[in-house]
Amino acid sequence: MAVPSGPVSPSTEAERAMFDFVDAYDRAYEIAASRHGLSPAQACVLGRLSAPRAMSELAEELGCDASNVTQIVARLESRDLARRQVNPQDRRSRQIVRTDHGSSLYAQFEESFAFARAAASHLDAGEQEQLVTLLRKALGSLT
C-alpha cells in the first residue's frame, strides 16, 4: 500500500484534488510495478538508470540514504536488472547501469503505467497546456 503523499485532512478543495490525484498516481504506479515483479522503489531506481549513475547521485536525487539505494540496487542485481561497473572516468568509483534485461522490463513497465496518459486524455489540448502552466506555478520553488 502506498503511503499517502499529502495531508490526510486537506483544508481546501485544491489541496483535496491534488491529494486525490497524487494518491491515485501512487496507487497506479505501485500496481504497474507489481505487475512486473517490482516494488515501486525498484521501478523508480530502474527508471533513473537510462544512463550510468553513481550510487550517491541516485541517493541524493531520491532524497534517501545511500544504504537504501544500495539495498534496492542489490535486489535489482539479483534479478539481472542492473549491475555495478567501474566508472571509466574515475576507476576508484562504481556506477550502476541497467542491463539489457532491465531495460526490456522497464520498457514494459513504462508501457503498462498509463496513468498520466489516461488522465491527460480527459483534457483537450488547451486544458492540457493550462494544467502544465498551473502545475509548474503551484510547484514554484518547491522543486
N, C-alpha and C positions, 0 to 999 in steps of 0.2 A: 504494500500500500504506500502510495506517495505521501510525503509529509506536506501538509498544507503550506502553500507558499505565500500566504498573505494573512491578514488579520482574520481571526476566527469570527469576529463580530464587526464587519465593515460598518462604518458610520455614515457613508454616503452611497448613493446609487452607483456613482462612478467607481468607488472602491469595490463595491459588491460585484459589479460587472467585470472589473479587472481580475478580482479574485476568482470568480467563476471561470473566466477564460483561462487563466493560468492553471487553475486546478484541473480543468478538462484537458489542457495541453499535457500536463504532467501525467495524468492517468493514461492518455493515449500513447505517450512516449513509453511508459512502463509496459503497457500491453504489447506494443510493437517490439520492444526489446525482448520481452519474454517469449514471444513467438519465434525468436531466433536464438533462444537459449542464452540470452544476455541479461545481465542486470542493467538498470538504467545507467549506472556509473560506468560499466564496461562499454556500453554503446556510446556514451559521451566521450570516453577516452579514445575509443576506436575511431570515432569521427574526427577527432583532433589530430589524428596521425596521417593526414593526407601527405605530409612531408615529415622527415625525421625530426624528432623533438627530444630535447633533454628532459629528464625526469623533473628537474627543478622548475623548468619552464612550464610543464604541464601543471605541476602543483600550484604555482603562482597564478596561472590563468584560471584554474578551477577554484582557487581560494581555499585550498585544503593543505593538510600536512603532507610532506613528501612520502611519509610512510604509508599513507592511504593510497597514493598513486602507485607506490611500489607493490602493494598487495593486489591492486587492480591489474597492473601490468603482469604480475606473476600468474594471475588467473588467465589472462589473455594468452600468455606464452604457453601455458599448459594445454591450451586448445589449438596451438599453432596459428593464432590470430595476429600475434605481434611477436617481435623479438628485439633483444638488445644487441646493438652493434657498436663497434668502436667509432667514435666521431673522427672522420677523416681530417678535420681541421685542427683537432686537439686530441691526440691519441690517448691522453690521460683520462678522457671522459667518454661516456657512453650515450648513445641515442636510442630512442625507442622508434621502431618502424613497424608499419603494418606488413604482414606477409601477404602473398597473393590470396591465400585463403581468407585472411582478414579483410582484404579489400573486396573480395567477392561477397562475403557475408554482410559487410557494411553496406554495399550497394543494394542488397536485398532488403536490409533493414530500412534504408532510406526510401526505397520504393514503397514499402508497406506502411511507413509512417506518413500518412497523408493528411494529418490533422490540419496543418496550416493551409494546404491546398484546398481542402474541403471547406474550411471556414471562409477563405477568401473567395471561393466560388459563389458564395451567397451575396457578394458585393459586386456592383458594376465597377467599371474602370475608374470612374470619378470617385466613388466611395472608397475604393482601394487606395487611391492617391491621398485622399483625405485622412484615411486611417493611418497611413505611413507618417504623414505630417504630424498628426496628433500623438501617435506613439513616440515619435522622436522628441516632440515637445515635452511630453509627460516624463520621458526619461531624463531630459535636461542634463543636469550634472550628476545624475545617479550612476552613469556608466563610466 
